[in-house]
């Protein structure tokens, strides 16, 4: 009886100690700590969506700002003043990446390759935005949203990546939509048609730079000495492009500033201060777009599907805004809503989303066009 009593007493004491330990553990990891981690996760998710929203809006503002640039008399396609402003924004971000604590020496061969890609991108973006000033923002947005699909085609040609049947169907649908856009632009006028052709060529070249960047950023390399980081690649290309355009302003624009820039500005009623604000806005827009792109590429879930959706949303925003604000006040028929433009927009975005969805579910394996590590690739269109 005594032993059973002592045993009962011992059990009571053990339970009391266990209760104290549980209480202490509860004090060390209270519910507030769990709530704190949930709050951090929620805030990170909010940040991802904020960055994606900024990426979409900043991408939509660029063709709209190009319309403002043209209307202000700043869009001479030989002086390319607007392209200097376009590249100066990201080059400032790139410079910080170069001189930051993560700086690593880049082999000369990789530096030359990145510089070569920058020269290709200069041609691509000059062609794109010269075409945008001729074709208008709506046609530009519809055609430019096909960059993701152009990237897939160049990946097939240069990297021998296999594409599924569904991806090919999406690609042909996109090109069907582009042909509708090109044909409809003929009826608007020769300048609009020429602009549409330039944007098609520029979008194709711009997509090529993504595939070339992928090669030098390591997806096809085995040695770390053969790789270059996303940040460093961006830095080199931004600085090279800005340098080329600064030299062009010194060599060419300086001699023709009076007749090609200043006189068109006066005819448009644009002051030096207003011109500076417009070009600064274009520069800041591209800076924000570039930064939010890399953040979204690194953190946003959904891979190729998300990229496709964002490109589609950008095109829709440009389509709606230019029809509501520019139609009847700036430019001509190319700024206004039309049934044929709406059909081509739906066809292009539908094909792009079909392709993106097929890419996101692609099984992982050799020669598969899968979602790449954002630290190693720039394959998604910016």
PLY file of the C-alpha trace (Angstrom):
ply
format ascii 1.0
element vertex 382
property float x
property float y
property float z
element edge 381
property int vertex1
property int vertex2
end_header
0.00 0.00 0.00
2.83 2.31 0.90
4.68 1.53 -2.32
1.58 2.23 -4.40
1.08 5.52 -2.55
4.69 6.58 -3.20
4.31 5.54 -6.83
1.17 7.67 -7.14
2.96 10.59 -5.53
5.90 10.16 -7.93
3.51 10.17 -10.92
1.87 13.34 -9.68
5.26 15.04 -9.31
6.33 13.91 -12.79
3.14 15.27 -14.32
3.68 18.54 -12.52
7.23 18.78 -13.89
5.99 17.93 -17.37
3.37 20.65 -17.08
6.06 23.14 -16.05
8.21 22.13 -19.05
5.27 22.46 -21.39
4.46 25.84 -19.93
8.08 26.91 -20.30
8.17 25.67 -23.91
4.95 27.53 -24.52
6.57 30.65 -23.16
9.61 30.17 -25.39
7.53 29.58 -28.56
4.27 31.44 -27.97
1.52 31.76 -30.54
2.78 35.26 -31.26
5.97 33.74 -32.75
3.91 31.60 -35.12
1.85 34.62 -36.01
5.06 36.54 -36.58
6.33 33.97 -39.10
2.96 33.95 -40.80
3.09 37.71 -41.00
6.57 37.55 -42.59
5.36 34.99 -45.15
2.33 37.13 -45.89
4.48 40.23 -46.32
6.85 38.39 -48.67
3.87 37.28 -50.75
2.56 40.83 -50.83
6.00 42.09 -51.92
6.06 39.58 -54.78
2.70 40.75 -56.06
3.65 44.41 -55.62
6.83 43.81 -57.65
4.85 41.95 -60.33
2.32 44.80 -60.47
5.10 47.37 -60.80
6.69 45.25 -63.54
3.40 45.13 -65.47
2.61 48.84 -65.08
6.15 50.01 -65.90
6.19 47.76 -68.98
2.87 49.21 -70.12
4.06 52.82 -69.67
7.04 52.49 -72.02
5.15 52.40 -75.35
2.78 55.07 -74.02
5.73 57.29 -73.11
7.17 56.77 -76.60
3.97 58.31 -77.98
4.56 61.33 -75.72
8.19 61.46 -76.93
7.03 61.53 -80.56
4.37 64.16 -79.86
7.02 66.35 -78.16
9.28 66.31 -81.23
11.96 64.16 -79.60
11.55 61.02 -81.70
14.03 61.56 -84.51
15.09 58.03 -85.40
18.61 59.02 -86.47
19.54 60.95 -83.33
18.02 58.29 -81.01
17.94 60.65 -78.02
15.08 58.65 -76.53
17.16 55.45 -76.62
19.92 57.13 -74.64
17.33 57.96 -71.98
15.96 54.41 -72.24
19.32 52.80 -71.41
20.60 55.34 -68.87
18.08 54.19 -66.25
19.07 50.50 -66.11
22.75 51.40 -66.52
22.63 53.24 -63.18
21.30 50.09 -61.51
23.88 48.04 -63.37
26.70 50.31 -62.20
25.71 49.69 -58.57
25.78 45.95 -59.25
29.27 46.25 -60.71
30.82 48.14 -57.82
28.91 46.34 -55.06
30.22 43.78 -52.61
29.27 40.93 -54.96
31.64 42.12 -57.69
33.72 39.37 -59.25
36.27 39.66 -62.02
34.84 38.66 -65.38
37.06 36.84 -67.91
37.72 38.87 -71.05
36.01 36.30 -73.29
32.77 36.58 -71.28
33.03 40.37 -71.21
33.36 40.46 -75.00
30.42 38.07 -75.42
28.21 40.17 -73.12
29.30 43.29 -75.02
28.38 41.63 -78.31
24.94 40.77 -76.94
24.56 44.40 -75.86
25.24 45.54 -79.43
22.56 43.14 -80.72
20.13 44.48 -78.12
20.91 48.07 -79.16
19.80 47.22 -82.69
16.79 45.32 -81.36
15.49 48.01 -79.04
16.23 50.85 -81.45
14.21 48.97 -84.04
11.44 48.27 -81.53
10.96 51.82 -80.31
11.44 53.41 -83.71
8.66 51.08 -84.84
6.61 52.08 -81.80
6.73 55.75 -82.80
5.42 54.83 -86.26
2.92 52.09 -85.44
1.53 53.48 -82.18
1.40 51.88 -78.73
-1.47 49.43 -79.35
0.12 47.67 -82.31
3.49 47.76 -80.54
2.05 46.11 -77.42
0.34 43.36 -79.41
3.47 42.47 -81.38
5.97 42.92 -78.55
4.06 40.49 -76.33
5.29 37.73 -78.68
8.89 38.02 -77.39
8.46 34.95 -75.14
7.50 32.83 -78.14
10.37 34.17 -80.26
12.66 33.12 -77.41
11.39 29.56 -77.65
12.07 29.43 -81.38
15.65 30.63 -80.96
16.14 28.14 -78.14
15.08 25.40 -80.53
17.46 26.63 -83.24
20.50 27.54 -81.13
20.22 25.19 -78.15
18.37 22.28 -79.80
15.64 22.33 -77.18
12.68 20.17 -78.05
9.21 21.69 -78.04
6.01 19.83 -77.37
3.13 19.77 -79.85
1.09 22.11 -77.63
3.93 24.61 -77.60
4.16 24.56 -81.39
0.39 25.10 -81.60
0.73 28.14 -79.32
3.58 29.49 -81.49
1.58 29.16 -84.72
-1.41 30.84 -83.06
0.82 33.77 -82.04
2.15 34.15 -85.57
-1.41 34.00 -86.87
-2.26 36.92 -84.60
0.84 38.81 -85.76
-0.16 38.35 -89.39
-3.60 39.79 -88.58
-1.92 42.80 -86.96
0.43 43.33 -89.92
-2.40 43.11 -92.47
-4.62 45.49 -90.52
-1.78 48.02 -90.28
-1.57 48.21 -94.09
-5.03 49.80 -94.26
-4.07 52.44 -91.66
-1.11 53.76 -93.63
2.41 52.96 -94.85
4.11 54.43 -91.77
2.04 52.25 -89.46
2.79 49.16 -91.56
6.51 49.93 -91.61
6.39 50.45 -87.85
4.68 47.08 -87.36
7.35 45.36 -89.46
10.09 47.06 -87.42
8.54 45.91 -84.13
8.29 42.32 -85.42
11.99 42.38 -86.37
12.97 44.14 -83.14
11.00 41.70 -80.97
12.69 38.80 -82.72
16.18 40.25 -82.21
15.40 41.14 -78.59
14.34 37.54 -77.96
17.63 36.36 -79.43
19.54 38.30 -76.77
17.79 36.26 -74.06
18.98 32.99 -75.56
22.51 34.34 -76.07
22.49 35.60 -72.47
21.41 32.17 -71.28
24.47 30.66 -72.94
26.95 32.96 -71.19
25.09 32.84 -67.86
25.80 29.18 -67.37
22.93 26.90 -68.38
25.15 25.40 -71.10
28.41 25.62 -69.13
29.94 23.23 -66.66
32.69 25.38 -65.18
32.04 28.40 -62.97
34.77 30.27 -64.88
32.56 30.01 -67.99
29.59 31.62 -66.28
28.55 35.20 -65.70
25.91 36.24 -63.16
22.60 37.84 -64.08
23.59 41.05 -62.30
26.98 41.28 -64.01
25.50 40.49 -67.41
22.92 43.23 -66.90
25.65 45.60 -65.72
27.92 45.06 -68.73
25.11 45.29 -71.27
23.63 48.41 -69.68
26.95 50.24 -69.52
27.95 49.22 -73.07
24.60 50.34 -74.52
24.70 53.67 -72.67
28.28 54.28 -73.79
27.40 53.61 -77.43
24.46 56.04 -77.32
26.49 58.73 -75.52
29.15 58.48 -78.22
26.45 58.68 -80.89
25.11 61.89 -79.33
28.61 63.38 -79.41
29.47 62.24 -82.94
26.13 62.70 -84.72
23.36 64.37 -82.69
25.54 67.30 -81.61
25.93 68.32 -85.27
22.24 67.91 -86.12
20.68 68.99 -82.83
19.29 72.26 -84.22
17.35 70.83 -87.18
16.48 67.34 -85.92
15.75 67.98 -82.24
15.42 71.65 -81.34
13.27 72.80 -84.29
10.80 69.86 -83.99
10.59 70.64 -80.27
9.73 74.28 -80.98
7.10 73.27 -83.56
5.56 70.94 -80.98
5.67 73.65 -78.29
8.06 71.64 -76.12
10.38 73.54 -73.80
13.78 72.27 -72.68
12.35 71.68 -69.21
9.40 69.67 -70.56
11.68 67.62 -72.82
13.93 66.87 -69.85
10.94 65.69 -67.78
9.73 63.43 -70.61
13.12 61.82 -71.18
13.73 61.48 -67.44
10.34 59.77 -67.11
11.32 57.29 -69.83
14.63 56.64 -68.09
13.03 56.10 -64.67
10.32 53.92 -66.18
12.89 51.59 -67.68
14.96 51.61 -64.48
11.91 50.54 -62.45
10.93 48.03 -65.13
14.39 46.42 -65.16
14.64 46.22 -61.37
11.12 44.84 -60.89
11.75 42.35 -63.71
14.76 40.80 -61.97
12.94 40.75 -58.62
9.88 39.12 -60.21
12.01 36.63 -62.14
13.76 35.57 -58.95
10.83 35.44 -56.51
7.46 35.26 -58.27
5.85 31.78 -58.49
4.42 30.35 -61.68
7.36 30.37 -64.03
6.61 30.70 -67.72
2.86 30.91 -67.16
3.29 33.97 -64.95
5.60 35.60 -67.51
3.06 34.97 -70.26
0.19 36.35 -68.22
2.15 39.49 -67.32
3.05 40.14 -70.96
-0.59 39.72 -71.88
-1.75 42.09 -69.15
0.77 44.71 -70.32
-0.60 44.51 -73.86
-4.19 44.81 -72.63
-3.37 47.84 -70.46
-1.66 49.63 -73.35
-4.55 48.73 -75.66
-7.16 50.11 -73.27
-5.28 53.23 -72.13
-4.20 54.39 -75.60
-7.73 53.93 -76.95
-9.24 55.90 -74.07
-6.66 58.71 -73.78
-4.82 59.06 -77.11
-7.60 58.29 -79.61
-8.77 61.53 -81.20
-6.18 63.69 -79.42
-2.76 62.31 -80.45
-1.87 60.67 -83.72
-4.42 59.08 -85.99
-6.33 55.85 -86.43
-3.42 53.79 -85.09
-4.25 55.07 -81.57
-7.91 54.01 -81.64
-9.79 50.83 -80.83
-10.83 48.61 -83.72
-12.37 45.16 -83.96
-9.45 43.78 -85.96
-6.95 45.01 -83.34
-9.01 43.40 -80.58
-9.13 40.10 -82.48
-5.38 40.11 -83.08
-4.77 40.96 -79.40
-6.93 38.03 -78.26
-5.27 35.64 -80.73
-1.70 36.64 -79.81
-2.28 36.53 -76.04
-4.24 33.27 -76.30
-1.42 31.60 -78.24
1.19 32.97 -75.85
-0.68 31.71 -72.78
-1.14 28.30 -74.40
2.58 28.13 -75.09
3.44 29.36 -71.56
1.14 26.83 -69.88
2.64 24.01 -71.95
6.15 25.18 -71.03
5.39 25.27 -67.31
4.19 21.63 -67.27
7.08 20.41 -69.42
8.78 17.40 -67.80
12.31 18.05 -66.62
15.01 16.37 -68.65
17.73 16.96 -71.21
16.83 19.22 -74.15
13.58 20.23 -72.47
12.43 23.84 -72.46
11.86 24.09 -68.73
11.75 26.93 -66.24
15.34 27.88 -65.58
17.02 28.95 -62.39
16.54 32.73 -62.20
20.05 33.15 -60.84
21.44 31.56 -64.02
19.12 32.65 -66.79
17.44 35.61 -68.39
15.20 33.51 -70.61
11.91 35.19 -69.69
11.17 38.27 -71.74
11.56 41.65 -70.13
0 1
1 2
2 3
3 4
4 5
5 6
6 7
7 8
8 9
9 10
10 11
11 12
12 13
13 14
14 15
15 16
16 17
17 18
18 19
19 20
20 21
21 22
22 23
23 24
24 25
25 26
26 27
27 28
28 29
29 30
30 31
31 32
32 33
33 34
34 35
35 36
36 37
37 38
38 39
39 40
40 41
41 42
42 43
43 44
44 45
45 46
46 47
47 48
48 49
49 50
50 51
51 52
52 53
53 54
54 55
55 56
56 57
57 58
58 59
59 60
60 61
61 62
62 63
63 64
64 65
65 66
66 67
67 68
68 69
69 70
70 71
71 72
72 73
73 74
74 75
75 76
76 77
77 78
78 79
79 80
80 81
81 82
82 83
83 84
84 85
85 86
86 87
87 88
88 89
89 90
90 91
91 92
92 93
93 94
94 95
95 96
96 97
97 98
98 99
99 100
100 101
101 102
102 103
103 104
104 105
105 106
106 107
107 108
108 109
109 110
110 111
111 112
112 113
113 114
114 115
115 116
116 117
117 118
118 119
119 120
120 121
121 122
122 123
123 124
124 125
125 126
126 127
127 128
128 129
129 130
130 131
131 132
132 133
133 134
134 135
135 136
136 137
137 138
138 139
139 140
140 141
141 142
142 143
143 144
144 145
145 146
146 147
147 148
148 149
149 150
150 151
151 152
152 153
153 154
154 155
155 156
156 157
157 158
158 159
159 160
160 161
161 162
162 163
163 164
164 165
165 166
166 167
167 168
168 169
169 170
170 171
171 172
172 173
173 174
174 175
175 176
176 177
177 178
178 179
179 180
180 181
181 182
182 183
183 184
184 185
185 186
186 187
187 188
188 189
189 190
190 191
191 192
192 193
193 194
194 195
195 196
196 197
197 198
198 199
199 200
200 201
201 202
202 203
203 204
204 205
205 206
206 207
207 208
208 209
209 210
210 211
211 212
212 213
213 214
214 215
215 216
216 217
217 218
218 219
219 220
220 221
221 222
222 223
223 224
224 225
225 226
226 227
227 228
228 229
229 230
230 231
231 232
232 233
233 234
234 235
235 236
236 237
237 238
238 239
239 240
240 241
241 242
242 243
243 244
244 245
245 246
246 247
247 248
248 249
249 250
250 251
251 252
252 253
253 254
254 255
255 256
256 257
257 258
258 259
259 260
260 261
261 262
262 263
263 264
264 265
265 266
266 267
267 268
268 269
269 270
270 271
271 272
272 273
273 274
274 275
275 276
276 277
277 278
278 279
279 280
280 281
281 282
282 283
283 284
284 285
285 286
286 287
287 288
288 289
289 290
290 291
291 292
292 293
293 294
294 295
295 296
296 297
297 298
298 299
299 300
300 301
301 302
302 303
303 304
304 305
305 306
306 307
307 308
308 309
309 310
310 311
311 312
312 313
313 314
314 315
315 316
316 317
317 318
318 319
319 320
320 321
321 322
322 323
323 324
324 325
325 326
326 327
327 328
328 329
329 330
330 331
331 332
332 333
333 334
334 335
335 336
336 337
337 338
338 339
339 340
340 341
341 342
342 343
343 344
344 345
345 346
346 347
347 348
348 349
349 350
350 351
351 352
352 353
353 354
354 355
355 356
356 357
357 358
358 359
359 360
360 361
361 362
362 363
363 364
364 365
365 366
366 367
367 368
368 369
369 370
370 371
371 372
372 373
373 374
374 375
375 376
376 377
377 378
378 379
379 380
380 381
